[in-house]
Amino acid sequence: MAKLLALSVCFCFLVLGASSVTFRQQGEENECQFQRLNAQRPDNCIESEGGYIETWNPNNQEFQCAGVALSRFVLRRNALRRPFYSNAPQEIFIYQGSGYFGLIFPGCPGTFEEPIQGSEQFQRPSRHFQGQDQSQRPLDTHQKVHGFREGDLIAVPHGVAFWIYNDQDTDVVAISVLHTNSLHNQLDQFPRRFNLAGKQEQEFLRYQQEQENEGGNVFSGFSTEFLSHGFQVNEDIVRNLRGENEREEQGAIVTVKGGLSILVPPEWRQSYQQPGRGDKDFNNGIEETICTATVKMNIGKSTSADIYNPQAGSVRTVNELDLPILNRLGLSAEYGSIHRDAMFVPHYNMNANSMIYALHGGAHVQVVDCNGNRVFDEELQEGQSLVVPQNFAVAAKSQSEHFLYVAFKTNSRASISNLAGKNSYMWNLPEDVVANSYGLQYEQARQLKNNNPFTFLVPPQDSQMIRTVA
């Protein structure tokens, strides 16, 4: 029970923490005043050689309220999303697929060296050394490469370069949320990707009409002379660095011919082939610095649930207590599965705005504001998102065999308050207060207070008897 309160099992996607609220400037205090909320679908798709990226308009008032920006990307077989960094911290949820990713932390040493005894190389040797004995290859020293699989949540700090690769036949499908209202973002609330390779359309820049989306990377803006001097390479290499030799169709996600060459510890594959293992990165046991910090944790359906009801579903959450790096990001997350006609009880987020993203199926969702107005009363369908402002009450009932959702929260220790069910607001009121507050007979007050024995997830009504407490 305590973990439920501490982890803040909010069905909502993205929470805006109290620390982030203080970041807002004057004139923004009415951002979260809504007469009606709307479920949102992506309104832009950027095609690339190896996949595509979908985006939601970050200028939407509801996203502005939550202080977030949302995108979804798909990587096909042997697809590499080229390195980039962002002006705000982000969380990436892997809905489908597996592969590898890297984070480049400034100042941290390269701890992986190729070739290494006891490691396994997949696909093929690097194209630059084909035909050479592997033992004669120069050492390629780089920072840690991480494996990921379905259900993983990846934490990406602001300003840290990130890349991701799909080495399997199954497409990788991932949902990404940028916490633009974070105190770590010292620009403005508009999301920005700083691409470090290639020549591609910016994910969000099209939503700023005053700026042209020229599609260059960070190196494109430097002169050939500066880059040649800075990297100590010739101008042919510099032209590729600047993206001058790009094919138009390549984009942000490129296809690696023959597959990417990476050395990985064998235990990674073993752990990712066994359900329930590989929930966290392999590390040295003590996270003393950002260089050794764990950056991912699995919260998918194959892992142990924090809340479980065999007739209703399950919920798994992660916050800074589970994944300490989330404290730096000011974010947390949740994954939930709700059976048909089951629901989660009315509740509100105490210290956060939130946004729901429907991964699979649909649910009837209701949201109520401070005036008691129902500002949303519709089915949230697969692929749609919904912002729920802080303190707005929300409840949902699954319309599918399994309604799956993911929730990214912009508070690293988000909290909720349940309005119904065991250990809720109603449960903990004195019976006399319930009776006099709602104008009920004492027997009715007892029923209102005690009839729901469930903490958060409530089974379908036809699978339980409506109890009358004497």
C-alpha positions in Angstrom: 0.0 0.0 0.0 2.8 2.4 0.9 4.5 1.7 -2.4 1.3 2.6 -4.2 1.3 6.0 -2.6 5.1 6.5 -3.0 5.2 5.4 -6.6 2.1 7.3 -7.5 0.3 4.9 -9.7 -1.2 7.4 -12.0 -2.8 6.1 -15.2 -1.8 9.4 -16.8 1.0 10.0 -19.1 3.5 12.6 -18.0 3.5 14.6 -14.8 4.5 18.1 -14.3 6.3 18.3 -10.9 5.9 21.1 -8.4 9.5 22.1 -9.1 8.7 22.6 -12.7 5.6 24.7 -12.0 7.9 27.4 -10.6 9.6 27.7 -13.9 6.6 29.2 -15.6 6.7 32.8 -16.4 4.1 35.4 -15.7 1.2 35.3 -18.2 1.2 31.5 -18.3 -1.0 31.0 -15.3 -4.1 30.3 -17.4 -2.4 27.6 -19.5 -4.3 24.8 -17.6 -7.7 26.4 -17.7 -9.8 24.1 -19.9 -13.5 23.9 -20.6 -12.8 20.7 -22.6 -9.9 18.3 -23.1 -9.2 16.6 -26.4 -7.6 13.3 -27.2 -4.7 14.0 -29.7 -3.2 12.1 -32.6 0.1 12.9 -34.2 -0.3 15.4 -37.0 3.1 15.1 -38.7 5.1 12.1 -40.0 8.7 12.3 -41.2 9.8 9.4 -43.4 13.4 8.2 -43.4 15.3 5.4 -45.1 15.1 3.1 -42.1 11.8 4.1 -40.5 9.7 7.2 -39.5 9.0 9.7 -36.8 5.6 11.0 -35.8 5.0 14.1 -33.8 2.3 15.9 -31.9 2.1 19.7 -32.1 3.9 21.0 -29.0 2.1 24.3 -29.3 -1.2 22.6 -28.3 -2.5 24.3 -25.2 -2.8 20.9 -23.4 0.9 20.0 -24.1 1.8 23.6 -23.0 0.0 23.0 -19.8 1.8 19.8 -19.1 5.1 21.2 -20.2 5.9 18.3 -22.5 6.4 17.3 -26.2 5.5 13.9 -27.6 6.8 11.9 -30.5 6.8 8.3 -31.7 9.4 6.6 -33.8 9.7 3.3 -35.7 13.0 1.6 -36.6 12.9 -1.2 -39.2 15.5 -4.0 -39.4 19.1 -2.7 -39.3 17.9 0.8 -38.8 20.0 3.3 -36.9 18.6 6.5 -35.5 21.5 8.8 -35.8 23.0 10.6 -32.8 21.2 13.7 -31.4 20.8 15.6 -28.2 17.8 17.6 -26.9 17.3 20.8 -24.9 15.2 19.0 -22.3 15.3 15.6 -20.5 13.3 12.8 -22.0 11.9 9.3 -21.3 11.6 6.7 -24.1 9.3 3.7 -23.7 10.0 0.7 -25.9 6.6 -0.7 -26.8 7.9 -3.3 -29.3 11.2 -4.7 -30.4 14.8 -4.9 -29.1 18.2 -3.7 -29.9 21.0 -1.4 -28.7 21.4 2.2 -27.7 24.1 4.5 -26.5 24.4 7.7 -24.3 27.4 9.8 -24.5 28.0 11.5 -21.1 30.5 14.4 -21.4 33.7 13.8 -19.4 33.0 10.1 -18.8 35.7 7.6 -19.9 35.3 5.1 -22.7 35.1 1.7 -21.0 34.3 -0.5 -24.0 37.2 -1.5 -26.2 37.1 -3.5 -29.5 38.1 -6.2 -29.9 37.9 -7.7 -26.4 38.3 -11.3 -25.2 35.1 -12.7 -23.8 32.8 -10.5 -25.8 30.6 -11.5 -28.7 30.6 -9.5 -32.0 27.4 -9.7 -34.0 26.8 -9.2 -37.7 30.2 -8.4 -39.3 33.5 -6.5 -38.7 33.6 -2.8 -39.4 33.7 -2.0 -43.1 37.0 -0.1 -42.6 38.8 -3.3 -41.5 37.2 -6.0 -43.8 39.8 -8.6 -44.7 42.0 -7.9 -41.7 42.7 -10.2 -38.8 40.5 -9.0 -35.9 43.5 -9.2 -33.6 45.3 -6.7 -35.8 42.5 -4.1 -35.7 43.1 -0.9 -33.8 41.2 -0.7 -30.5 37.9 1.2 -30.8 37.3 2.7 -27.4 33.8 4.1 -26.7 31.3 4.6 -23.9 29.0 1.8 -22.8 26.5 0.3 -25.3 23.2 -0.8 -23.6 20.8 -3.5 -24.7 17.0 -2.8 -24.7 13.9 -4.9 -25.1 10.1 -4.5 -25.1 8.9 -2.8 -22.0 12.1 -0.9 -21.2 12.0 2.7 -20.1 15.1 4.6 -21.1 16.1 7.8 -19.3 17.9 10.4 -21.5 19.3 13.5 -19.7 19.2 16.9 -21.4 22.2 17.7 -23.6 23.4 14.0 -23.7 23.9 12.6 -27.1 21.8 9.5 -27.8 21.6 6.9 -30.6 19.5 3.7 -31.0 19.7 0.7 -33.3 17.4 -2.2 -34.2 19.2 -5.5 -34.9 16.1 -7.7 -35.2 13.5 -8.5 -37.8 10.7 -7.0 -35.6 10.2 -3.3 -35.9 11.2 -1.2 -32.9 8.3 1.0 -31.8 9.0 3.7 -29.2 7.2 6.6 -27.6 9.3 9.6 -26.5 8.4 12.4 -24.2 10.5 15.6 -23.7 10.0 17.5 -20.4 10.3 21.0 -21.9 9.2 22.7 -18.7 12.1 21.2 -16.8 14.4 23.6 -14.9 17.2 22.0 -16.9 15.9 23.5 -20.1 17.2 27.1 -20.1 16.0 28.0 -23.6 12.3 28.1 -23.9 9.5 25.5 -23.8 9.8 24.7 -27.5 11.4 21.2 -28.0 14.6 21.1 -30.0 16.6 18.2 -31.4 20.2 19.0 -32.1 21.1 16.5 -34.7 24.8 15.4 -34.8 24.8 13.6 -38.1 23.1 13.7 -41.5 20.7 16.1 -43.0 17.1 15.7 -42.0 14.0 17.6 -41.1 13.8 18.7 -37.5 11.0 16.8 -35.6 9.4 19.9 -34.2 10.8 22.9 -36.0 7.9 22.9 -38.5 5.6 24.1 -35.7 7.6 27.3 -35.5 6.5 29.3 -38.5 9.1 32.0 -38.2 11.9 29.4 -38.6 12.9 27.5 -41.8 13.6 23.9 -41.4 16.8 23.5 -43.4 17.6 20.1 -42.0 21.3 20.5 -41.2 23.2 19.0 -38.3 25.2 20.8 -35.7 28.4 20.4 -37.8 26.7 21.8 -40.9 27.0 25.3 -39.5 30.8 25.3 -39.0 33.1 26.1 -41.8 35.2 23.4 -43.5 38.3 25.0 -42.2 37.2 24.9 -38.6 36.1 21.3 -38.8 39.2 20.1 -40.6 41.4 21.8 -38.0 39.3 20.8 -35.0 39.1 17.1 -36.0 42.4 16.9 -37.8 40.9 15.3 -40.9 40.8 16.1 -44.6 38.0 18.0 -46.3 36.4 14.8 -47.8 35.7 13.6 -44.3 34.5 17.0 -43.3 31.9 17.1 -46.2 30.4 13.9 -44.8 30.5 15.3 -41.3 28.5 18.3 -42.5 26.0 16.1 -44.3 26.9 17.4 -47.8 26.9 13.9 -49.4 23.5 12.9 -48.0 20.9 11.2 -50.1 17.6 13.0 -49.7 15.7 9.9 -48.5 18.2 8.9 -45.7 16.8 11.2 -43.1 17.2 10.8 -39.3 16.9 7.0 -39.4 19.3 5.2 -41.8 19.6 1.6 -42.8 23.0 0.0 -42.1 23.9 -2.3 -45.0 24.8 -5.7 -43.6 24.1 -4.6 -40.0 25.9 -2.6 -37.5 29.2 -3.8 -36.0 29.2 -3.7 -32.2 30.9 -5.8 -29.5 28.6 -6.7 -26.7 29.0 -8.8 -23.5 27.4 -12.3 -24.0 25.4 -12.0 -20.8 23.3 -9.3 -22.4 21.8 -11.6 -24.9 21.2 -14.3 -22.3 19.4 -11.9 -20.0 17.3 -10.5 -22.8 16.2 -13.9 -24.0 14.9 -14.8 -20.6 11.7 -13.0 -19.4 12.0 -11.2 -16.1 15.7 -10.7 -16.5 17.5 -7.7 -17.9 15.3 -5.3 -16.1 18.3 -3.1 -15.3 21.7 -2.4 -16.8 24.6 -4.4 -15.7 26.7 -2.1 -13.6 29.4 -2.1 -11.0 27.0 -2.3 -8.1 27.6 1.2 -6.8 26.3 4.2 -8.8 28.8 6.8 -7.7 28.7 9.1 -10.7 26.6 9.8 -13.8 29.2 7.7 -15.8 28.1 4.5 -14.0 24.4 5.3 -13.5 21.7 2.9 -14.6 19.8 4.5 -17.4 17.0 2.0 -18.0 14.5 -0.3 -16.3 11.9 -2.7 -17.6 8.3 -1.9 -16.7 6.6 -4.0 -19.4 4.1 -6.8 -19.1 6.8 -9.5 -18.5 7.9 -7.9 -15.2 6.4 -8.1 -11.7 3.5 -5.7 -11.1 3.2 -3.1 -8.3 -0.5 -3.5 -8.4 -2.2 -6.7 -9.6 -5.7 -8.0 -9.7 -6.3 -11.1 -11.8 -9.8 -10.0 -12.7 -8.9 -6.4 -13.5 -5.3 -6.0 -14.6 -1.9 -4.7 -13.5 0.2 -1.6 -13.1 4.0 -1.2 -13.0 5.6 2.0 -12.0 9.1 3.5 -11.9 10.4 6.6 -10.1 13.6 7.9 -8.6 13.5 5.3 -5.9 13.8 2.6 -8.5 15.9 4.4 -11.1 17.9 7.2 -9.4 18.8 9.0 -12.6 15.1 10.0 -12.9 15.8 12.5 -10.0 18.1 14.4 -12.4 15.5 14.3 -15.1 12.5 15.2 -12.9 10.5 12.4 -14.5 8.9 9.1 -13.7 6.7 6.6 -15.6 4.1 3.8 -15.5 2.9 0.9 -17.6 -0.6 -0.5 -17.2 -2.9 -3.2 -18.5 -6.6 -3.2 -17.8 -9.0 -6.0 -18.7 -12.3 -5.4 -20.5 -14.9 -3.6 -18.4 -12.5 -3.3 -15.5 -11.6 0.3 -14.4 -9.2 2.2 -12.3 -10.9 4.3 -9.6 -11.4 8.1 -9.7 -8.2 9.7 -8.5 -6.1 12.8 -9.0 -2.4 13.7 -9.4 -1.3 15.6 -6.3 1.9 17.1 -7.7 1.8 16.7 -11.5 0.2 17.3 -14.8 -0.1 14.1 -16.8 -0.7 12.7 -20.2 -2.1 9.3 -21.2 -0.8 7.5 -24.3 -2.9 4.5 -25.4 -0.6 1.7 -26.6 -3.2 -0.9 -27.5 -7.0 -1.0 -27.4 -9.3 1.7 -26.0 -10.8 2.9 -22.8 -13.7 5.2 -21.8 -12.0 8.0 -19.9 -13.6 10.8 -17.8 -11.8 13.9 -16.5 -13.4 16.4 -14.1 -12.1 20.0 -13.3 -12.2 22.0 -10.1 -15.8 23.3 -10.9 -17.1 19.7 -11.2 -17.3 20.0 -15.0 -16.6 16.9 -17.0 -14.0 18.2 -19.5 -13.4 14.8 -21.2 -15.9 12.0 -21.6 -14.8 9.9 -24.6 -13.0 6.7 -25.6 -9.3 7.1 -25.7 -8.2 5.0 -28.7 -4.9 3.3 -29.6 -2.4 5.9 -30.8 -4.1 8.8 -29.0 -2.8 10.9 -26.1 -4.6 12.9 -23.5 -3.3 15.6 -21.1 -4.8 15.5 -17.6 -3.9 18.7 -15.6 -2.7 18.5 -12.0 -5.5 17.9 -9.5 -8.1 17.2 -12.2 -9.8 13.9 -11.3 -9.6 11.0 -13.8 -11.1 7.6 -14.1 -11.1 5.1 -17.0 -12.9 1.8 -18.0 -11.4 -0.5 -20.5 -13.4 -1.1 -23.7 -10.9 -3.8 -25.0 -9.8 -7.2 -23.9 -6.6 -5.6 -22.8 -6.2 -1.8 -22.7 -2.5 -1.0 -22.6 -1.1 2.4 -21.8 2.1 4.1 -20.8 2.4 7.1 -18.5 5.4 9.4 -18.5 5.4 11.8 -15.5 7.3 15.0 -15.2 7.8 14.6 -11.4 10.5 12.1 -10.4 8.3 11.2 -7.3 4.8 11.8 -8.5 1.9 11.1 -6.1 -1.8 10.3 -6.5 -4.8 10.4 -4.2 -7.5 7.8 -4.8 -11.1 9.1 -4.3 -12.7 5.6 -4.0 -11.7 2.2 -2.9 -9.6 0.8 0.0 -7.4 3.3 1.8 -8.8 6.2 -0.3 -10.1 9.6 0.6 -13.6 8.2 1.2 -12.3 5.1 3.0 -10.4 7.2 5.5 -13.2 9.6 6.4 -15.2 9.1 9.6 -18.6 7.6 8.8 -20.3 10.5 10.5 -18.5 12.9 8.3 -19.5 11.0 5.2 -23.1 10.9 6.3 -23.4 14.6 7.0 -21.2 15.7 4.1 -23.3 13.9 1.5 -26.7 13.9 3.2 -26.8 10.1 3.6 -28.3 7.7 6.1 -25.6 6.0 8.1 -26.1 2.7 6.4 -25.7 4.4 3.0 -22.6 6.2 4.2 -21.2 2.9 5.3 -21.8 1.4 1.9 -20.3 4.5 0.1 -17.2 4.2 2.3 -16.6 0.5 2.4 -18.3 -1.3 -0.5 -15.2 -1.1 -2.8 -12.5 -3.4 -1.3 -10.1 -2.8 -4.1 -7.2 -0.4 -3.9 -6.9 0.9 -7.5 -8.1 -1.5 -10.1 -11.7 -2.6 -9.9 -12.9 -5.8 -11.7 -16.0 -5.8 -14.0 -19.2 -5.6 -12.2 -20.4 -9.0 -13.5 -17.4 -10.7 -11.9 -18.2 -9.4 -8.4 -21.2 -9.0 -6.2 -22.2 -5.4 -5.3 -21.8 -5.7 -1.6 -24.1 -4.2 1.0 -22.3 -3.7 4.3 -24.7 -4.0 7.2 
